[in-house]
Amino acid sequence: MDASLFHDVPGAGRVRALVAGEGPRPLLLVHGWPSGARTFWPLLADPRLCARYRLAAPDLFGFGRSELSAGPLTFAHQVEAVLEVARAQRGGPVVGVGVSFGARVLLEAAARAPGLFGRLLLLAPYLHRGLLRPGLCARMLVGLPRPVCRLLYGPPLSVVTGLWAAGSSFLARPAPRHALPAWRLVGDVARMRPETVDLLRDLPDGRPLLRAPGPPVELWYGSEDDLLDTAGLEALGPGPRVALVRVEGARHALHETHAGIVAAALLEGP
């Protein structure tokens, strides 16, 4: 799975999107942090999804093969990247799947251009900073001084993050595990720009967007999420346009450990 398209984002740079499928409907997959488009390998390689959808998974700016040519990386750059890829799709409203930080970006994009999207699945959505579960991971992301975080999560130390991300993906996914292009995922994550961690630390609160008009939203979360607080996730819904989907026994990486359940929901939905 390595077919790519590049999209120019005016005033920002160029976004690489992995693409798959020949179906009539567009499906957009937005990754979280610290990762890239390849983390969606189970969905991009699913023959059922490829028959129903045309899938596009962009690397957000600062990740993978996307290239930011503007000034300092901002949250708005990520939203524009998602919107540019969404606008390039044909075949009607886009179905969007966002993971963790990518769910927050996708929700903002849908709020900016609600007519582009027909349905949103937000998996383990990191929608505001208060959702981080207290623990080592939270301290590593938001508790350390900003220069230290940038040092840890930028080249050359980001190679270690890449190895960790690839190893976690390998262990999380069902057989055949050999089909995972792990070395490519390591390379993509190793290119992560250190400023990306600032976006997590300064994340704008997305809760008001759930109460605004827009496409239907499904908030998926694992009962054993090891990064986000499950009580906080449950407090995000339900609502007039928001449904909660609790996955028993699941942790944070629902798109990897429970890709089959996510794919089934996408096949059953409108």
N, C-alpha and C positions, 0 to 999 in steps of 0.2 A: 504494500500500500504506500505508493510514493508519488502519485499523480498530483501535480500542484498547479495552481493558478496564482498570479500576482495581481494585486489591486493597488492602484495609486490612490492615496488619500490626500487630497489637496491640503497643502500647508502642514503636512505631518510627515509623510514618507510613503513606504511601500509595504504592503501586507501580503505575506504568503499564506495561502489556504490550501490544505490538503483536500482533495475532492474525490468522490466515489459515487457510483450509482447512476442509473438512467431512468429513474422513476419520474412521475409527473409533478410531484410536490417537492418544494425546497425544504431542506432541513439544515439548520445552522447549529454548530456545536462550538461552545465557547469554554475554553479550558480555564483552570484555576492557577494558583501559585503554589509551588514553583514547578511549572510544567510547560506544556506546549501542546500543539495540535495532535501529536502522535499519541498522547494519552488516551485518545478516543479510538485507538486501534480496534477494540472489540466491536464498536458500532460501525466504524467505517468498513470493516470486513464482513459484516453480517449480510448474507445474501438476501435475506427477507427485506431488510431495510433498503438495500441497494435496488431492489425491484420496485419498491414503492416510492422511494425518495431519490433526490439528487442531494447528496450530502456535501457540506462545505465546513471545514474546521480551520479557522484562521489561527495563526500565531499572533497573539496580542503583541503590541509594541514592547520591545525590551526582552522578548522571548523568541527562541527558535530562529527562523530565517527572516523574520520581518525586520525592516530597516527604518529606524526613526531618523529623519533628516532635519527635524525642527529643533527647537530649543529643549529645555528641560522636560523630561517625560511627565505627563500629567494624566489624571484620570480621564479628562476629556478626550485625550488622544485615543485611549482605549475604546471609548464609546464611539468615536468617529470611525475607528477601524471596523468595529462590528457593523455600524450602519452602512459603510461603503460596501462591505461584502454582502450584506442583506439586500441592498439596492441592486446589486448585480445579478441576483437570482431571478429566474423567471418561473411562471406557473402559479401565481397567486400568493396569498399571504404565507409568510415563512413560519415554520414551526421552529422554535428555538429551545435549545437545551444548554443551560449554563451550570457550571460546577464551581461551588465555593466562591472565590473572588470573581470568577467569570460570571456567576449568576448575578452578582451585583452590577457588573458591566452590562449584561444583557437586559436586566430590568430597566436600567437608565436609557438604553437604546430604544426599548419599546415605549418608554414614556415620551421620548423625543419624537418618535415616528410610529405611533400606534397602528397606523394603517398598513405598515409593512408586515406586521406579525399577526398570526392567527391563534397561536397557542404558545405558552411558555412552560417548560419544565425546569424548575430551579432545584438542583440537587445539592443537598447540604449547603444551603445558601449563606454565605458570609455577608449579610446585609447591613450590619452595623458593628462597631468595635466591641460593644457590650456582649456580643455573642461568644467571644473567645473564652473557652473553658480555662480556669486557672490551672497553671502547670508549667512544665519545662518549655513546651512549644510556645506558649503565649509569652513567656519571659524572653525566649530567644527572638521573637518577632517584634514585640513592642516594649519589652522591659529594658533591653540593652541600649546604651547610647547609640544614636543614629549612625555615627561614623563606624562603630563596631559592627552594626548590622550590615552596613554597606560593604565592609571588608569581608564579612563571612559569606555574603550572598552575591558576590561579584567575582569575575575572573581574577586569579586562577582558582580560588577556593570553590567556586561554583561547580567545578568538576566533581567535587565530593557530593554536592547536592544532586548533580546529575546521576551519579552512581546510586545514591540513595533512592531517587525517584524511579529509576529503572528497576532497581531491585525490589522496591515495594510493588511496582506494577507487575513484575514477573511473579511474585508470590501471590498477589491478589487474584490473578486471572486463572480461569480454568484451562485445562488442556485443550488444544495443543499449545503449550507455552512457548515452544520453539518458534512459533509464527510471529512472536513479538519482535519487532526490529529494535532490540534494546540498545544496541550501540548507537543507533541514530537518535534515540531519545536522550541518551547521555550527552551526545554532541549538541543537541538542541538546548538542553537545560544548561549546559556549560556556558552557553552564550548569553545567559541571562544577565541583564544589566543590573548593577547594584541599586539603581534608583527604584526598581520595581518594589522593593520592600517598603519604600516610603509610601507607596499607594495603599498598602495594608495598614500602615500606622496612621495615615491621614484619611482613612476611608469616610466619605460622606454618608450620612445616615439614609438608608434606602426605605425605611418603613413608611414614610408618607406616600411613596409611589404606589404602595399596595392598596391605598385607599383612593387613589385617583382613577379616572376612567382608563380603560385599556383592555387588552386581550385577556382571556382567562389564564390564570396562573396556578400551577400545581407546585407546592413546596414539599419536596421530598427530603426526608431525613432518616438517619439510622438511629435506632433506639440506643445503640452503644457508641455514638459518635465520640471519638476521642479528642477532637479539636474544638467543636462547638458545643455549647450548653443546650441540651435537649429541651429543657424547660423554656429557655429563651426562644428556641425554634418553634415550639408549640404555641407560644404567645403571639407569633406572627399571623396566625389564622385560626380558624377559617374566617372568610369574609365574603362580601357580595361577589367578588371575582376571584377569590382565593380558596383553594382546597388544600388540605394537609394530607400527605401520604407518608405514613410511618412504616418503615421497613424494619421488622423485628430482627434483632441480632446483628444488624449492619453497623459498620463504623462510618468513617468519613468519605471514603472513596467509592461511592455508590456506582459511579459510571464504570468502575473496574470490577468490583466484587459482585455487583448485581446488574451487570450489563444486560443479561437475558431478560430480567424483569423490566428494565427500562425500555428495551427494544420491544417487548410485548405491549407495553403501554403505548408506545408510538405507533405500533401497527393497529391497535384497537381504536385509537382516537380518530377524531375527524380529520 
